[in-house]
Amino acid sequence: MSVLRDYAAAVTQPTLPFASPRGSSARFDEVIAPDGTLRPAWRAMAPGALTLTIDDLSRLNREVGALLADDGVTYNPADSEPEPWRLDPVPLVLDSSDWAKLDVGLAQRAELLNALLVDVYGERRMLREGILPAATVLGHAGYIRAVAGTGSTDPHPLLFSATDLGRDGDGEWRVISDRVQAPSGLGYAMENRRIVSQVVPELFHGATLHRIEPYFDALREALIAAAPDARPDARVVVLTPGALSETAYDQAFLAGMLGFPLVQGADLVVRDGKVWMKPAGWPEVTPRERVDVILRRVDAEWCDPLELRGNSQLGVAGLTEAVRRGGVRLVNGLGAGVLENPALLPFLPALCERLLGEQLRLASTPTWWCGDPDALDLLTPRLLGADPTVVVRAIDGPRTPLDASDPARLVDRIRHSPHRFAAQELLPLSQAPTWRSPGQVDARPVVLRTFTLRHQSTYRPLIGGLATAVADAALPTASKDVWVLKADPADLDQG
């Protein structure tokens, strides 16, 4: 029996075991329209997709697991043992019209975040004009005072970013959060594509989808071009916290794809305002290999034990001063972490109009900064009533929501320092078929991570990404390859 036909029957009949929740919490289904027909993206891949059976998916799942094990693909949760990377054999498939809206919105969002970053560490017009409350920025741990007011002339300190998105109940994409400090996942996305293309070659080659390999070429070119002296032979390195990092495999895979050395802080040294590779025989031997660009996967506060965090063993002493003097380019800059801040989201529409002269194209999930008295008054009844659709997070620190088991205590904590918190409405998210052993396919909510790069004077989103089938009580999180179909087979792979 066809997996997709069974799935279609289940998600359109709420009495069946894995039917989607109905009513106000009903989810947009990525495969099946409300009338039970295939959505355009999947219809374009029929009949190949329709012939897949449970036995086929079971075999594909085993093959995926074997290939991932052969490659040693892992994820290292904090304070836990490394876990095998989980990849669902069923991709998330988007058609060209769906992606077109994202493409424009993501490019604009990167432009906006870059303009805001320049302003926050420069003239601070948005703070002085009251468009953005100063406490949302100056009270954020990602605001690096050592970088502020240094007179940097770089108009594009944001070179590479990631954005997490989910769909609302109407199927519209909304931004959940931005990742600009040290965006992860691009290496995993490429590994997912490599594996899935091997296990379903007929379906993969039969679909006219955008290949993602050219994006790595663009990233390589952009990093080399970012060198302070615009040297064509610029040396680029990828700075990693080491093998115990949560995304160590992702970092190593990305460095390998780009052809750049993967280094740790102990491999580098600052001399005369420049960064050098430590040679064999150091310190008796003088460094000769200058580093021009560092793609950092180390959070800013750990990058320099001299100026930022004295107990850090992950960074390079003097790195901040080398950046100030223009001796090295960091991607992204040390101060970019201030943008990983849910308190900014309510102000982005006004910031976009002021900084870019445009309306914001890609809306965020409804978010309130608790430092706004009106917002807090609006939120308090929902929090005291234990509204399950609202969560509260610190504007920095761990991304996990605050404990809401005692609503009165939660509200008291917020009122003690309201500027430190933001509240978000949970999106229903869309759902997609996801393999569940033994022999079952479930509808699981999905989140999409996208990547955007500044290349040749414009911001370009990766046509594709990394999807996550969200964990539930019975199943762990699993990743999905993201297929974006071309409008025309002759379209370029990455625009």
Protein Blocks (a to p, Z undefined) as FASTA:
>chain_A
ZZklmmmmmmmmmkbmklccehjllccdfkbcfkopacfklmmmpcklmmpcfklmmmmm
mmmmmmmmmnopacddehiacddddddfbdcdddfklmmmmmmmmmmmmmmmmmmmmmmm
mnommmmnomacfklmmmpfklcfklgonlpabfblblbdcddddddfkopacdfbdcfk
lpghjlmmmmmmmmmmmmmmmlmmmpccddfklmmmmmmmmmmmmpmnlpakbccddddf
bjkbmklmmmmmmmmmnopacddfklpcceehiacdddehiakbccfbdcfbdcdfbdfk
lmpmklmmmmbckbcehklmmmmnopaccdddfklmmmmcfklmmmmmmmmmmmnopacf
bdcdddddfklmklmmmmmmmmmnopakbccddfehjfbdcdfkbmmlmmmmmmmmmmlp
ccddddebiaddddddehiacddddddddddddeehiacddedddddddddfkbccdddd
dddddfbfkbcfkZZ
